[in-house]
Structures are given as structure tokens and as C-alpha cells.
Amino acid sequence: MIPAAIQLEYADHLRFERNVVRHAGGSGIALVIGAHDNQVVGNVVEDVSGTGIALDSSHSPQTDGPAAASYRNVISNNLVTAVGQDYLGSVGIFVGYAASTRIEHNEVSRMPYKGIS
């Protein structure tokens, strides 16, 4: 995983709203493991080297156990554009092992690989 400009582990009940992550040498926003009831809403992630927004990108349910699980997160109304500028396998929005996650009303454009995975 490519480190992010904003990267959190075990985040709980946080709201990232109307932030701008631009011209970053890594990924944009990442809630890496154990994220519960968070919201990533109305942000702009533009011209970053890696993935735009990532949720639970390093959790393995086989090895990390239930405390590391992510659930009930929302990623909505974000603009994610021109990501993966250096790491061409990056995606606009990535969600790994995350239960009850909502991804809605995002604008994703100018990706080298996938928009949402």
C-alpha cells in the first residue's frame, strides 16, 4: 500500500468534509484498518501519485481478527480526479474488507486503471 497524505488506523466516528488533497506524492485519504462509522464527504482528491480514497486496504480477516474489521463507513459526494499519476495500478476509490459501506454520488475521472474497486 502506498502511504496517504491523510492516513488513519482504527478511526471511529470521524467526518472528513470539504478538504482538498492535491499534488501529493502518495495516496490521498486512507482509513487503513479498523474504521468504524466514519464519513468521507465532499472532499477533492486531485493529482496524487497513488489511490484517491482508500478504506480498509490492509486488513486481512484471516490474520487480523474482528477488532481490525471496518464497517458502517460512508464515502460520498467526493471529487476524485487525476489519481495514480505515478503508481498506475492505483484506483480512484478502493474499499477492501468493509461491511455495510456506502459509496455514493462521487465523481471519479482521469484514472489510469479503475475508478472504483
C-alpha positions as CSV (number, residue, x, y, z in Angstrom):
1,M,0.0,0.0,0.0
2,I,1.2,3.5,-0.9
3,P,1.1,5.8,2.2
4,A,-1.5,8.6,2.1
5,A,-1.4,12.3,2.9
6,I,-4.1,11.6,5.4
7,Q,-3.8,8.1,6.8
8,L,-5.6,6.7,9.9
9,E,-5.8,3.4,11.7
10,Y,-8.7,2.4,13.9
11,A,-10.6,5.6,13.2
12,D,-14.1,5.8,14.8
13,H,-16.9,8.3,14.2
14,L,-14.8,10.8,12.3
15,R,-16.1,13.0,9.5
16,F,-13.7,14.3,6.8
17,E,-15.7,17.0,5.0
18,R,-14.7,19.6,2.3
19,N,-11.0,19.0,2.4
20,V,-8.6,19.3,-0.6
21,V,-5.7,16.8,-1.1
22,R,-3.8,17.9,-4.2
23,H,-0.3,17.3,-5.6
24,A,0.6,14.5,-3.1
25,G,3.4,12.1,-3.7
26,G,1.4,9.2,-2.3
27,S,-2.3,8.4,-2.0
28,G,-4.9,10.9,-0.9
29,I,-7.1,9.8,2.1
30,A,-6.8,6.3,3.7
31,L,-8.7,4.7,6.6
32,V,-6.4,1.8,6.7
33,I,-7.7,-0.7,9.2
34,G,-10.5,-1.0,11.9
35,A,-12.5,2.0,10.6
36,H,-16.0,2.3,12.2
37,D,-18.8,4.7,11.4
38,N,-16.7,7.3,9.6
39,Q,-17.7,9.6,6.8
40,V,-15.6,11.0,3.9
41,V,-17.8,13.6,2.4
42,G,-17.4,16.4,-0.2
43,N,-13.6,16.2,-0.5
44,V,-11.4,16.9,-3.5
45,V,-8.6,14.5,-4.2
46,E,-6.7,15.6,-7.3
47,D,-3.3,14.9,-8.9
48,V,-1.9,12.4,-6.5
49,S,0.6,9.6,-7.2
50,G,-1.5,6.8,-5.7
51,T,-5.1,5.9,-4.9
52,G,-7.5,8.7,-4.2
53,I,-9.6,7.4,-1.3
54,A,-8.9,4.0,0.4
55,L,-10.9,2.2,3.1
56,D,-9.5,-0.9,4.8
57,S,-6.7,-1.6,2.3
58,S,-4.5,-3.6,4.6
59,H,-6.9,-5.7,6.7
60,S,-6.9,-9.5,6.3
61,P,-9.8,-11.2,8.1
62,Q,-7.8,-14.4,8.3
63,T,-4.9,-12.9,10.4
64,D,-6.1,-9.6,12.0
65,G,-9.2,-10.7,13.8
66,P,-12.5,-8.9,14.4
67,A,-11.1,-5.8,16.0
68,A,-9.5,-4.9,12.7
69,A,-12.7,-5.1,10.7
70,S,-14.2,-2.0,9.1
71,Y,-17.9,-1.3,9.0
72,R,-20.6,1.3,8.5
73,N,-18.4,3.9,6.7
74,V,-19.7,6.3,4.0
75,I,-17.7,7.7,1.1
76,S,-20.0,10.3,-0.7
77,N,-20.0,13.4,-2.8
78,N,-16.3,13.5,-3.4
79,L,-14.4,14.6,-6.5
80,V,-11.6,12.2,-7.2
81,T,-9.6,13.1,-10.4
82,A,-6.1,12.5,-11.9
83,V,-5.0,9.9,-9.3
84,G,-2.5,7.2,-10.0
85,Q,-0.1,9.7,-11.6
86,D,3.0,7.6,-10.7
87,Y,1.6,4.3,-9.5
88,L,-0.5,3.2,-12.4
89,G,-2.3,0.3,-10.6
90,S,-4.0,2.8,-8.3
91,V,-7.7,3.4,-8.3
92,G,-10.0,6.4,-7.6
93,I,-11.8,4.8,-4.6
94,F,-10.8,1.5,-3.1
95,V,-12.6,-0.5,-0.4
96,G,-11.2,-3.8,0.9
97,Y,-12.9,-5.9,3.6
98,A,-15.5,-3.5,4.8
99,A,-19.1,-4.4,5.8
100,S,-22.1,-2.1,5.4
101,T,-20.1,0.5,3.5
102,R,-21.8,3.1,1.3
103,I,-20.1,4.6,-1.8
104,E,-22.4,7.1,-3.4
105,H,-22.6,10.2,-5.5
106,N,-18.9,10.5,-6.1
107,E,-17.3,12.0,-9.3
108,V,-14.4,9.9,-10.4
109,S,-12.4,10.7,-13.5
110,R,-9.0,10.5,-15.2
111,M,-7.8,7.2,-13.8
112,P,-5.0,5.1,-15.2
113,Y,-6.6,1.8,-14.0
114,K,-10.1,1.6,-12.3
115,G,-12.5,4.2,-11.0
116,I,-13.9,2.3,-8.0
117,S,-12.7,-1.1,-6.8
